[in-house]
Amino acid sequence: MAISPLKIGSLEVWPPLVSAPMAGYTGGVYREILREHGCPYCYTEMVSAKGLLHGGDDSEEILLHADSDKPLAVQIFGYEPESMAQAARMLSEPERGFAAIDINMGCPARKITSQGSGGALLKDVSLACDIVRAVRDSSDLPVTVKMRLGWDEPSGAVRFAKEVAASGAHMIVVHGRTVSQGYSGKADWKAIEEIASHVPVPVVGNGDVLTAAEALDRLERGPCSGVMVGRAILGNPVFFEDALALLRGEPPEEYTPQRKMRLAKEHFVRSIERYGEKRGLLEMRKQLVFYFRGMRGAARLRELLLREKSPEAVVRLLEEGWRAYQ
Ligand SMILES: Cc1cc2nc3c(=O)[nH]c(=O)nc-3n(C[C@H](O)[C@H](O)[C@H](O)COP(=O)(O)O)c2cc1C
């Protein structure tokens, strides 16, 4: 099957591959890097609708993005149609620069589900649909939903997705696990594809895709209109570049240890510039270890990295130190 652009309202995304929202990882700095490597569509990390309306939390900081970081969906979570609608209205102002409003209906974190938000909405299809309608009525932007297969079992997933689509969602992303599964087991792509073949709006499949070749395979096979990739892009911004090369019929450039360390250093230096030494170091420790994935001596490098106390020492490790462990 030929691969077509992903349609989100009037927006066309090519190739139909999107980077997943990952709180604590896909902030502005990493998204800018992903864009430079061909990523065609990103999400902000999730923000609380109420937090946004009442201020005082870090929501506004999460929303900051560069001009190059477009098209960008803003993801909101909450459980009250009214506050979700108000947040959507605020986020739809043109100066905010967002391309779509995404509603989180999959987050399994107890802090989120205990208030009835995120994945908890999968237990209440009528509330979920009220939220979609309220957001849609208050925004001119396309409204999208990111869901899991269900709360603790997947049998209602097709019905849930159909109702959410009938309530006005322009696109639905489905992570092929239930909320109670967390990240255990394997993403159920049969269930995702079942939804995609029954729902009249584009469905983007998500879960456990590891390589660009695998993502393109899934797209060729259909019926998903797009593929979302999360953990596999951590420490691996070249994922989208690889996909573009494969689509041109060329082999992707090898992701050698040298290339990994060059990109890791770039990511690190930009984070220190943006967030300052203390926060930059803290946030980047968890991100940099992903660049070591698949390298010989990765465990030792990780240990050394976690020990380094200054940005200069981390840069030295990324420039030269890794060679000692190859
Ligand atoms: C650290 C982390 C943070 C995440 N944060 C969010 C989030 O803010 N919003 C959301 O909808 N999903 C979030 N997710 C879920 C991912 O978007 C994605 O659905 C999930 O990781 C499965 O895709 P993957 O197997 O390609 O990683 C997060 C996942 C991880 C690992």
The ligand as a Tripos MOL2 file, in Angstrom:
@<TRIPOS>MOLECULE
LIG
   31    33     1     0     0
SMALL
NO_CHARGES

@<TRIPOS>ATOM
      1 C1          8.8880    9.0750   30.0990 C.3       1 LIG1
      2 C2          7.5810    9.0630   29.3600 C.ar      1 LIG1
      3 C3          6.7480   10.1610   29.4330 C.ar      1 LIG1
      4 C4          5.4990   10.1620   28.7580 C.ar      1 LIG1
      5 N1          4.7180   11.2820   28.8190 N.ar      1 LIG1
      6 C5          3.5490   11.3000   28.1090 C.ar      1 LIG1
      7 C6          2.7410   12.4690   28.0560 C.ar      1 LIG1
      8 O1          3.0590   13.5250   28.6270 O.2       1 LIG1
      9 N2          1.5840   12.3970   27.3530 N.ar      1 LIG1
     10 C7          1.1890   11.2520   26.6860 C.ar      1 LIG1
     11 O2          0.1350   11.2280   26.0490 O.2       1 LIG1
     12 N3          1.9500   10.1460   26.7120 N.ar      1 LIG1
     13 C8          3.1220   10.1510   27.3810 C.ar      1 LIG1
     14 N4          3.9070    9.0320   27.3480 N.ar      1 LIG1
     15 C9          3.4940    7.8760   26.5260 C.3       1 LIG1
     16 C10         4.1340    7.9610   25.1340 C.3       1 LIG1
     17 O3          3.6460    9.1000   24.4430 O.3       1 LIG1
     18 C11         3.8200    6.6910   24.2940 C.3       1 LIG1
     19 O4          2.4420    6.5680   24.1670 O.3       1 LIG1
     20 C12         4.3770    5.4140   24.9390 C.3       1 LIG1
     21 O5          5.7130    5.6110   25.3650 O.3       1 LIG1
     22 C13         4.3250    4.2200   23.9670 C.3       1 LIG1
     23 O6          5.0820    4.4710   22.8110 O.3       1 LIG1
     24 P1          6.5650    3.8360   22.6010 P.3       1 LIG1
     25 O7          6.4500    2.3510   22.8130 O.co2     1 LIG1
     26 O8          6.9360    4.2020   21.1890 O.co2     1 LIG1
     27 O9          7.4640    4.4700   23.6300 O.co2     1 LIG1
     28 C14         5.1200    9.0230   28.0070 C.ar      1 LIG1
     29 C15         5.9860    7.9230   27.9490 C.ar      1 LIG1
     30 C16         7.2030    7.9280   28.5860 C.ar      1 LIG1
     31 C17         8.1020    6.7220   28.4640 C.3       1 LIG1
@<TRIPOS>BOND
     1     1     2 1
     2     2     3 ar
     3     2    30 ar
     4     3     4 ar
     5     4     5 ar
     6     4    28 ar
     7     5     6 ar
     8     6     7 ar
     9     6    13 1
    10     7     8 2
    11     7     9 ar
    12     9    10 ar
    13    10    11 2
    14    10    12 ar
    15    12    13 ar
    16    13    14 ar
    17    14    15 1
    18    14    28 ar
    19    15    16 1
    20    16    17 1
    21    16    18 1
    22    18    19 1
    23    18    20 1
    24    20    21 1
    25    20    22 1
    26    22    23 1
    27    23    24 1
    28    24    25 2
    29    24    26 1
    30    24    27 1
    31    28    29 ar
    32    29    30 ar
    33    30    31 1
@<TRIPOS>SUBSTRUCTURE
     1 LIG1         1 GROUP 0 **** ****
